[in-house]
Amino acid sequence: MDSPTNSQKTVSDDEEIDYSIKPELYDSDLDDKDEQWMAKKRDGRTSDAVLSCPACFTTVCYECQRHEQYVTQYRAVFVVNCEVDKDRVFQPNAIPSKVGKRTRDSEKQETGSADNERLNPVFCATCSTEIGVVDIEEIYHFFNVIPSEP
């Protein structure tokens, strides 16, 4: 067998890197700068999470409130990278009506009218994944997002 020539010789990247020179793209203060940017973005308000799209990880909300009962759901007023389909109305899983029973007026008031429950689907502006809904008061309700620490 022949010995390998110089072009065939395998060299580790660690042997070629000069660690005495500071990398051009390294910034030791970057975490502090990111924290300051985020504090300025929130204007002193707190958030339960930063929300991202589950498909492309694009940030969709910096300031939100976690739902008290459903811990994987959030609501927010200020969002980014979101698109609302105003032509479509969100249809939650159809609830079967009570067979053989008439609904009373008090039951109608508890569930609300159709106008008060109008929800439009919300999509990630980057990849078009459905991530939640927005109600008529322009409050966004996220149920298909990835939360991270604020």
JOVENDA-V378439 format. One record per backbone hydrogen bond with DSSP energy under -0.5 kcal/mol. CO is the residue of the C=O (numbers start at 1). NH is the residue of the N-H. E is the energy in kcal/mol with one decimal. If there is no record, write none. Layout:
# JOVENDA-V378439
co-><CO;CO>
nh-><NH;NH>
e-><E;E>
This chain:
# JOVENDA-V378439
co-><5;5;12;12;13;13;17;18;23;27;29;30;31;32;33;34;35;36;37;38;39;39;42;50;51;51;52;53;58;60;61;64;65;69;70;70;73;74;75;76;77;78;81;83;84;85;90;94;97;98;104;105;106;107;108;113;115;119;120;121;122;122;123;124;129;131;131;132;133;134;135;138;139;140;140;141;142;144;145;146;148>
nh-><8;9;15;16;16;17;19;21;26;30;33;34;35;36;37;38;39;40;41;42;43;44;45;148;60;61;146;57;53;80;51;48;75;71;67;73;67;142;65;140;79;63;125;123;86;88;92;96;99;101;108;109;110;111;112;117;118;90;134;85;131;132;83;128;124;143;144;122;141;120;138;140;135;76;142;133;74;54;147;52;50>
e-><-1.0;-1.0;-0.8;-0.6;-1.3;-1.1;-0.9;-1.1;-1.1;-1.6;-2.3;-2.7;-2.2;-2.1;-2.3;-2.3;-2.3;-2.2;-2.1;-2.1;-1.2;-1.1;-1.6;-1.5;-2.9;-1.5;-2.9;-1.4;-2.6;-2.2;-2.5;-2.3;-2.4;-0.9;-0.5;-2.0;-2.9;-2.8;-2.5;-3.1;-0.6;-0.5;-2.8;-3.2;-1.1;-0.9;-0.6;-0.6;-0.6;-1.2;-1.6;-2.0;-1.8;-1.9;-1.7;-1.0;-1.2;-4.1;-2.3;-2.2;-2.5;-1.3;-2.6;-2.0;-2.4;-1.7;-2.0;-2.9;-3.6;-2.4;-1.9;-0.5;-2.0;-2.2;-0.6;-2.4;-2.4;-0.6;-0.6;-2.0;-2.1>
